[in-house]
Amino acid sequence: MRRGRNKMVLVRAAALSLGAAALLSTGWQVFKKPDPDVRRGNQLIRKNKPTEALEAYQKAEKRLGRRHRLDYNRGLAHFGKGELKKAKDAFLSATGATDQRLRKQAFYNLANTLFRLAEPTLGQARKAALGVKNAEAAIAQYSGEAQKQQRCKAMAAAAKAFKAAMEANQAVIAGFTEARNEYRLVLLRDPKHFDAKWNMELGLRHMGGARLANKHLADRAKDLAERFKKECKPPDDKKNKDKKNKDKQNKDKQNKDKQNKDKQNKDKQNKDKQNKDKQNKDKQNKDKQNKDKQNKDKQNDPKDPQQKPLSKEDIAKRKAAKQLDRLERKQRDRDRRRDRSRTTRRPLKDW
């Protein structure tokens, strides 16, 4: 088993060296007619002098202006110096080139740079896993009731170690996910790109291993937490228990009083609302009766302009009634005058 594991390590190292060779093999003939400073920078990279190469590329950029090919060559120089973040920015800028070949190479080298940036997370994850192993061994050293305090401290330290290990594995997943995404872009443009396939497969293995490790760590951390709760959590004494029960009873009583008070307030509000609704209803009925009475009086009013127009027969009846009333008044006036004339006496003449 150890021999197979060593073989896998050698395969990974060979793959990384192959990726580095592919990275540096495409940086030379970047111009059909290279600028003198560009040619000198390429020669300096061949001689493993990336710092001097960067100076040469900088001189060329002052004369030629900003170009994607210069960004690509600058990325090669930064990669050679180990300045991976600067190399990443340079390759990322070169991916905007219109030349499809240069663009594919920029994407591939960008993926390689992200792969190298993610590699330190593997060491951090291994170190964190070793910390978990040591923490579990420390727990096993303490046994029995006499060493309970030391065992509980070791459990608390182990819980922190589990958390750190899971965070380290999550960093592995995040780092190699970025590299995997860039390798995918390379394979979309060139499905037969062997180096991209190889390095992407390595990244996927690292991601899968980190996910599996986190799953096991989560299970062990859960078991440890249950054990810590069972063995190390101090039990409540009777006094604290009685206090808790009393507090609970007081809280229940307060809640019950509050509920009763709320119910009373609600009943009162409902009763007030019913009374108010009844008053409003009575007022509406009274207003309706008054309105109906007014409408009826208005209908009976002969001066009402909105009254229905009379028919010819009704007009004739009203006219006849008026004439008869007029004749009756005249007759009454004549009778009153006649009666007054009968009672009036003439004065006697005194002569």
C-alpha positions in Angstrom: 0.0 0.0 0.0 2.8 2.4 0.8 4.5 1.5 -2.5 1.3 2.4 -4.4 1.0 5.7 -2.5 4.6 6.6 -3.3 3.9 5.9 -7.0 1.0 8.3 -6.9 3.1 11.0 -5.4 5.7 10.5 -8.2 2.9 10.7 -10.8 1.7 14.0 -9.3 5.2 15.4 -9.3 5.7 14.4 -12.9 2.4 16.0 -13.8 3.3 19.3 -12.2 6.7 19.3 -13.9 5.0 18.6 -17.2 2.6 21.5 -16.5 5.6 23.8 -15.8 7.3 22.6 -19.0 4.1 23.3 -21.0 3.9 26.7 -19.3 7.4 27.8 -20.4 7.4 26.2 -23.8 4.9 28.7 -25.3 6.5 31.9 -24.3 9.1 32.3 -27.1 8.1 33.4 -30.5 5.4 35.8 -29.4 6.0 38.2 -32.3 6.7 37.3 -35.9 9.4 39.9 -35.9 10.3 40.2 -32.3 11.2 43.6 -30.8 14.9 43.7 -29.6 13.8 44.1 -26.0 11.2 41.3 -26.3 13.9 39.0 -27.9 16.3 39.8 -25.1 13.6 39.2 -22.5 12.8 35.8 -24.0 16.5 34.9 -24.0 16.8 36.0 -20.3 13.8 33.7 -19.4 15.6 30.8 -21.1 18.7 31.6 -18.9 16.4 31.6 -15.8 16.8 35.3 -15.3 13.2 36.4 -14.9 14.0 39.7 -13.1 16.1 41.0 -16.0 13.5 39.7 -18.4 10.8 41.8 -16.7 13.0 44.9 -17.1 13.4 44.1 -20.8 9.6 43.7 -21.3 9.0 46.9 -19.4 11.3 48.8 -21.9 9.4 47.2 -24.8 6.1 48.2 -23.3 7.2 51.9 -23.0 8.0 51.9 -26.7 5.2 49.6 -28.1 2.4 50.3 -25.6 0.3 47.9 -23.7 -0.1 44.6 -25.6 -1.6 41.2 -24.6 1.5 39.4 -25.8 3.7 41.5 -23.5 1.2 40.7 -20.6 1.6 37.0 -21.5 5.4 37.2 -21.4 5.4 39.2 -18.2 3.2 36.5 -16.7 5.9 33.9 -17.6 8.6 36.0 -15.9 6.5 36.5 -12.7 5.8 32.7 -12.7 9.5 32.0 -13.0 10.2 34.3 -10.0 7.5 32.6 -8.0 5.3 35.7 -7.9 2.2 33.8 -8.6 -0.4 36.5 -7.8 1.3 38.9 -10.3 1.5 36.1 -12.8 -2.2 35.4 -12.4 -3.0 39.1 -13.1 -0.8 39.1 -16.2 -2.2 35.9 -17.6 -5.7 37.1 -16.9 -5.1 40.2 -18.9 -3.6 38.2 -21.7 -6.9 36.1 -22.0 -8.4 39.2 -23.6 -6.3 38.7 -26.7 -8.0 38.3 -30.1 -5.3 35.8 -31.2 -7.0 32.5 -30.4 -3.7 30.6 -30.0 -2.4 33.2 -27.6 -5.7 33.3 -25.7 -5.7 29.5 -25.3 -2.2 29.5 -23.9 -3.1 32.4 -21.5 -6.1 30.4 -20.2 -3.9 27.3 -19.7 -1.1 29.1 -17.9 -3.7 31.0 -15.8 -5.1 27.6 -14.7 -1.6 26.4 -13.9 -0.9 29.5 -11.8 -4.2 29.0 -9.9 -3.2 25.3 -9.4 0.1 26.4 -7.9 -1.6 29.0 -5.7 -3.9 26.2 -4.4 -1.1 23.8 -3.6 -0.1 25.3 -0.2 -3.7 24.6 1.0 -2.8 20.9 0.7 0.1 21.3 3.2 -2.2 23.3 5.6 -4.9 20.6 5.4 -2.3 17.8 6.2 -1.0 19.8 9.1 -4.5 20.4 10.4 -5.3 16.6 10.0 -2.2 15.9 12.1 -3.4 18.3 14.7 -6.7 16.4 14.9 -4.8 13.1 15.3 -2.6 14.5 18.1 -5.7 15.9 19.8 -7.5 12.5 19.8 -4.3 10.9 21.1 -4.2 13.4 23.9 -7.8 12.4 24.9 -6.9 8.8 25.0 -4.1 9.5 27.5 -6.5 10.5 30.2 -8.9 7.8 31.6 -10.8 7.3 34.7 -12.6 9.7 37.0 -9.4 11.0 38.5 -8.3 12.5 35.1 -11.7 13.7 34.1 -10.7 17.4 34.2 -7.7 16.8 31.9 -9.7 14.7 29.6 -12.4 17.4 29.3 -9.7 20.0 28.4 -8.3 17.7 25.8 -11.8 17.3 24.3 -12.3 21.0 24.1 -8.9 21.4 22.3 -9.9 18.6 20.0 -13.1 20.3 19.0 -11.1 23.4 17.9 -8.7 21.1 16.0 -11.6 19.5 14.2 -12.9 23.0 13.2 -9.5 24.1 11.9 -9.1 20.9 9.9 -12.5 21.3 8.2 -11.8 24.9 7.3 -8.4 23.9 5.8 -10.1 21.3 3.7 -12.7 23.9 2.6 -9.8 26.1 1.4 -8.4 23.2 -0.6 -11.8 22.8 -2.3 -12.1 26.5 -3.1 -8.5 26.8 -4.4 -8.6 23.9 -6.8 -12.2 24.8 -7.9 -10.8 28.0 -9.4 -8.1 26.1 -11.3 -10.6 23.5 -12.5 -12.8 26.2 -13.9 -10.0 27.6 -16.0 -8.9 24.1 -17.2 -12.5 23.7 -18.4 -12.2 26.8 -20.6 -9.0 25.4 -22.1 -10.7 22.1 -22.9 -13.7 23.8 -24.4 -11.3 25.4 -27.0 -9.1 22.3 -27.3 -10.7 19.0 -26.1 -7.5 17.1 -26.8 -5.3 19.3 -24.6 -3.5 16.5 -22.7 -1.8 18.6 -20.1 -5.1 20.4 -19.2 -6.9 17.1 -18.8 -4.1 15.7 -16.6 -3.8 18.7 -14.3 -7.6 19.0 -14.0 -7.8 15.4 -13.0 -5.2 16.1 -10.2 -7.2 19.0 -9.0 -10.4 17.0 -9.0 -8.7 14.3 -6.9 -7.6 16.9 -4.3 -11.1 18.3 -4.1 -12.7 14.9 -3.7 -10.2 14.0 -1.0 -10.9 17.2 0.9 -14.7 16.6 0.7 -14.4 13.0 1.9 -12.1 14.1 4.8 -14.6 16.8 5.8 -17.3 14.2 5.9 -15.4 12.0 8.2 -14.3 14.9 10.4 -17.9 16.1 10.7 -19.0 12.6 12.0 -16.1 12.4 14.5 -16.7 16.0 15.7 -20.3 15.1 16.3 -19.4 12.1 18.4 -16.9 14.1 20.3 -19.5 16.8 21.1 -21.9 14.2 22.4 -19.2 12.6 24.5 -18.2 16.0 25.9 -21.8 16.8 26.8 -22.2 13.5 28.5 -18.9 13.4 30.5 -17.9 17.0 31.0 -21.1 19.1 31.4 -21.6 19.7 35.1 -25.0 18.4 36.4 -27.4 20.8 38.0 -27.6 20.5 41.8 -31.0 20.4 43.6 -30.9 24.1 44.4 -30.4 25.1 40.8 -33.0 22.7 39.7 -35.5 24.1 42.2 -34.7 27.6 41.1 -35.2 26.6 37.5 -38.5 25.0 38.3 -39.6 28.1 40.3 -38.6 30.4 37.5 -40.5 28.2 35.0 -43.6 28.3 37.2 -43.4 32.1 37.6 -42.9 32.4 33.8 -45.9 30.2 33.2 -48.0 32.2 35.7 -47.0 35.4 34.0 -47.9 34.0 30.6 -51.3 32.8 31.9 -52.1 36.2 33.5 -51.1 37.9 30.4 -53.3 35.6 28.3 -56.3 36.2 30.7 -55.7 39.9 30.6 -55.5 39.9 26.8 -58.7 37.8 26.7 -60.5 40.3 28.9 -59.3 43.2 26.9 -60.4 41.4 23.7 -63.9 40.7 25.2 -64.3 44.3 26.2 -63.2 45.5 22.8 -65.7 43.1 21.2 -68.5 44.3 23.5 -67.7 48.0 22.8 -67.7 47.2 19.2 -71.1 45.5 19.4 -72.6 48.5 21.3 -71.1 50.9 18.8 -72.4 48.8 15.9 -75.9 48.7 17.5 -75.9 52.5 18.0 -74.8 53.0 14.4 -77.5 50.7 13.2 -80.2 52.5 15.3 -79.0 55.8 13.9 -79.1 54.5 10.4 -82.6 53.2 10.9 -83.8 56.5 12.3 -82.2 58.5 9.5 -83.8 56.2 7.1 -87.2 56.7 8.6 -86.7 60.5 8.6 -85.6 60.3 5.0 -88.6 58.2 4.1 -91.0 60.6 5.8 -89.4 63.6 4.1 -89.7 61.8 0.7 -93.4 61.1 1.5 -94.1 64.7 2.4 -92.3 65.9 -0.6 -94.4 63.6 -2.8 -97.7 65.0 -1.2 -96.5 68.6 -1.6 -98.3 70.1 -4.7 -95.6 72.7 -5.0 -93.0 70.1 -5.5 -91.5 70.6 -9.0 -90.4 67.0 -9.1 -94.0 65.7 -8.6 -95.4 63.7 -11.4 -97.4 65.9 -13.9 -101.2 65.8 -13.6 -103.4 64.4 -16.2 -106.1 66.5 -18.0 -108.8 64.9 -16.0 -107.1 65.8 -12.7 -106.5 69.3 -13.9 -110.2 69.6 -14.8 -111.2 68.3 -11.3 -108.9 70.7 -9.6 -110.2 73.6 -11.7 -113.8 72.7 -10.9 -113.0 72.4 -7.2 -111.4 75.8 -7.3 -114.5 77.4 -9.0 -116.8 75.7 -6.5 -114.7 77.0 -3.6 -114.8 80.5 -5.1 -118.6 80.4 -5.5 -119.0 79.2 -1.9 -116.8 82.0 -0.6 -118.9 84.6 -2.6 -122.1 83.2 -1.2 -120.7 83.3 2.3 -119.7 86.9 1.8 -123.2 87.9 0.6 -124.8 86.2 3.6 -122.5 88.0 6.0 -123.3 91.4 4.4 -127.0 90.7 4.5 -126.8 89.8 8.1 -125.0 93.0 9.0 -127.6 95.1 7.1 -130.4 93.6 9.1 -128.8 94.4 12.5 -127.9 98.0 11.7 -130.4 100.6 12.7 -130.8 104.1 11.4 -130.3 107.0 13.9 -133.4 109.0 14.9 -133.8 112.5 13.5 -133.8 115.2 16.1 -135.8 118.0 14.6 
